[in-house]
């Protein structure tokens, strides 16, 4: 039996649909900006995630794979090597997040 706190029980839809996860993703406001690091290297920083460390590492892994770059998880943000501002907004929207650039 489902908890009364989740959206699936209120909507009467099966939990397998993942409505709660999709809703929580769309309510997160992510911001994307580019920092310059040592030797003038660009780093794209995506911040504003409200995820566990494990889930954030999974998101970072998917982003690194789609953008063919390296990166890391720092605090509650994902740092990707290079300037990916042209593509990252679309990728994050495909993943279900709301993005501000």
Residue pairs with C-beta under 8 A, 6 or more apart in sequence:
2 8
2 9
2 15
3 9
4 10
6 15
6 20
7 19
7 20
7 23
8 14
8 15
8 17
8 19
8 20
11 19
13 19
22 96
24 50
25 95
25 96
25 97
26 96
26 97
26 98
27 98
28 48
28 49
28 50
28 97
28 98
29 48
29 98
29 100
30 46
30 47
30 48
30 49
30 92
30 97
30 98
30 99
30 100
31 46
31 47
31 48
31 99
31 100
31 101
32 44
32 45
32 46
32 85
32 88
32 89
32 92
32 99
32 100
32 101
33 44
33 45
33 101
34 42
34 43
34 44
34 45
34 83
34 85
35 42
35 43
35 45
36 42
36 43
37 43
41 81
42 82
42 83
43 79
43 80
43 81
43 82
44 79
44 80
44 81
44 82
44 83
44 84
44 85
44 88
45 77
45 78
45 79
45 80
46 63
46 77
46 78
46 80
46 88
46 92
47 76
47 77
47 78
48 76
48 77
49 56
49 59
49 76
49 77
49 78
50 76
51 59
51 76
53 73
56 73
56 76
56 78
57 73
59 78
59 95
60 71
60 72
60 73
60 78
60 80
62 95
63 71
63 78
63 80
63 88
63 91
63 92
64 70
64 71
64 80
66 91
67 80
67 82
67 84
67 87
67 88
67 91
69 80
69 81
69 82
69 84
70 80
70 81
71 78
71 79
71 80
71 81
72 78
72 79
73 79
80 88
85 101
88 99
89 99
89 101
92 99
93 99
